[in-house]
Amino acid sequence: MKQDKLLLIGGSAGSLQVMLAVLTAVGNDFPIPVLVILHRNSSFDSALEELFFSKTAMVTKEVEEKERPVAGTVYLCPPDYHVLIEEDHSFSLDYSERVHFSRPSIDVSLKSAADVYGAGTIAVLLSGGNADGAEGLAYVKERGGVTVVQDPRTADVPYMPQHAISTTQPDHILPADEISIFIRGLASYR
């Protein structure tokens, strides 16, 4: 069964703790698949999958080629690959050029998801130090999806959310501690 919604959470420097807090708060019965797009160093082999699982108790795994997202599962973009969403809702890994010096790119995944999920796309942009994510948020919004940006005053590195706010008009600008409450509510009635 294809999902009609996808939650994408993107961030860079300073976003990991917020991502973990958001996913812990939404709970392990969350009815929507989650794609986490985190700028990671490709030469650093981290235990990110285990960290997310231990902190959130949600099924957590790295994206695999042609895999279809399942509700209640957190999918992590692998380092050094863009993650695209195909028309059949499966994931596709892409090694094309970096976007905003990043691979995976938040913009790439958000635009790809919006093309497939349209109004069922929920895009969240957190703390970070470059401009990645702003174009993708605008694209999601154009296709009827919901856009949420972390209030830069609550971000460890405010550049990414501030840039998104100044270049696009996100639907919601929320402090870090209110994002999970909003997402949980949105999942239950949207």
C-alpha positions in Angstrom: 0.0 0.0 0.0 1.4 3.4 -1.0 1.6 6.1 1.6 -0.1 9.4 0.8 2.1 11.4 3.1 5.8 11.7 3.8 7.5 13.7 6.5 10.9 15.1 5.6 13.2 16.6 8.3 16.3 18.4 7.0 19.1 20.0 8.8 22.8 20.4 9.2 25.0 21.8 12.0 23.2 21.9 15.3 20.1 19.9 14.1 20.8 16.4 15.4 19.6 17.0 18.9 16.4 18.7 17.7 15.7 15.8 15.2 16.1 13.3 18.0 13.8 15.3 20.3 11.2 15.7 17.6 11.2 12.0 16.7 11.1 10.9 20.4 8.1 13.2 21.0 6.0 12.1 18.1 6.3 8.5 19.3 6.9 5.1 17.8 3.4 4.8 16.6 3.7 7.7 14.2 1.5 7.0 11.2 3.7 8.6 8.5 7.1 7.5 7.1 9.9 9.9 8.0 12.9 10.8 5.8 15.8 12.4 7.6 18.2 14.5 5.4 21.2 15.3 7.6 24.4 16.8 6.2 26.9 14.1 7.1 30.6 13.7 6.5 31.0 10.8 4.1 34.4 9.8 5.5 32.9 9.4 9.0 31.3 6.1 9.6 28.9 6.9 12.4 26.4 4.8 14.3 23.7 7.2 13.4 21.1 4.5 12.8 21.7 3.0 16.2 21.6 6.5 17.8 18.2 7.3 16.3 16.8 3.9 17.3 18.1 4.1 20.9 16.8 7.6 21.4 13.4 7.3 19.6 12.5 3.6 19.7 11.3 4.0 16.2 12.3 1.6 13.5 15.3 3.4 11.9 17.3 2.4 8.9 19.4 3.9 6.1 17.6 4.3 2.8 18.1 1.5 0.3 17.6 1.7 -3.4 14.1 0.9 -4.6 12.8 0.6 -1.0 9.3 1.9 -0.4 8.7 3.9 2.8 6.6 2.4 5.5 4.6 4.3 8.2 6.3 4.6 11.5 9.8 4.1 10.1 12.6 6.7 10.1 14.8 6.5 6.9 18.2 8.2 7.1 19.8 9.5 3.9 23.1 7.7 3.5 26.2 9.9 3.4 27.3 11.2 0.0 24.0 10.3 -1.8 21.0 12.4 -2.7 17.7 10.6 -2.0 15.0 10.9 -4.6 11.4 9.7 -4.5 10.2 7.8 -7.6 6.7 7.9 -9.0 6.0 4.5 -7.5 7.0 6.1 -4.1 10.2 4.1 -3.8 13.5 5.7 -2.9 16.3 6.2 -5.4 19.9 7.0 -4.6 21.7 9.5 -6.7 25.4 10.5 -6.8 25.1 13.7 -8.9 26.8 16.9 -8.1 26.5 18.5 -4.6 23.9 21.1 -4.0 24.9 23.9 -1.7 28.1 21.9 -1.1 26.0 19.0 0.2 25.2 15.5 -0.7 22.6 14.5 0.5 20.9 17.8 -0.3 17.7 18.8 1.5 16.5 20.7 -1.6 16.9 17.7 -3.8 14.8 15.4 -1.5 12.2 18.0 -0.8 11.6 18.8 -4.5 11.5 15.1 -5.4 9.0 14.3 -2.6 6.8 17.2 -3.6 6.6 16.0 -7.2 5.3 12.6 -5.9 3.4 13.4 -2.7 2.1 16.9 -3.5 -0.1 18.1 -0.7 0.9 15.0 1.4 4.5 16.4 1.8 5.4 17.7 5.2 8.7 19.5 5.2 10.6 20.6 8.3 13.9 22.6 8.1 16.1 22.9 11.2 19.4 24.4 12.3 22.3 24.6 9.8 25.0 26.6 8.3 24.2 26.9 4.6 21.3 27.8 2.2 20.2 24.2 1.5 16.5 23.6 2.0 15.0 27.0 1.1 14.3 26.2 -2.5 12.9 22.9 -1.6 10.5 24.4 1.0 9.2 26.9 -1.7 8.7 24.0 -4.1 6.8 21.9 -1.4 4.6 24.9 -0.7 3.8 25.5 -4.4 2.5 21.9 -4.6 0.3 22.3 -1.5 2.5 20.6 1.1 3.1 21.9 4.6 6.3 23.7 5.4 7.8 24.2 8.9 11.0 26.1 9.8 12.7 26.1 13.1 12.7 29.5 14.7 16.3 30.7 14.2 16.3 32.0 17.8 16.2 28.4 19.0 18.7 27.1 16.5 22.3 26.3 17.4 23.3 27.5 13.9 20.6 29.9 12.7 21.7 30.6 9.1 19.7 27.8 7.4 16.3 28.5 9.0 16.9 32.3 8.7 17.8 32.0 5.0 14.6 29.9 4.4 12.5 32.5 6.2 14.0 35.4 4.3 13.7 33.8 0.9 10.4 31.9 1.1 7.3 32.1 3.2 7.1 29.0 5.3 3.7 28.0 6.6 5.0 27.8 10.2 8.0 29.1 12.1 8.2 27.2 15.4 10.6 27.0 18.3 12.4 23.7 18.5 10.3 22.4 21.4 7.0 23.0 19.6 7.8 21.3 16.3 6.9 17.7 17.5 3.6 18.8 19.0 2.7 20.5 15.7 3.7 17.4 13.6 1.9 15.0 15.8 -1.3 17.1 15.5 -0.9 17.4 11.7 -0.5 13.7 11.3 -3.7 13.0 13.1 -6.0 15.1 11.0 -4.4 16.1 7.7 
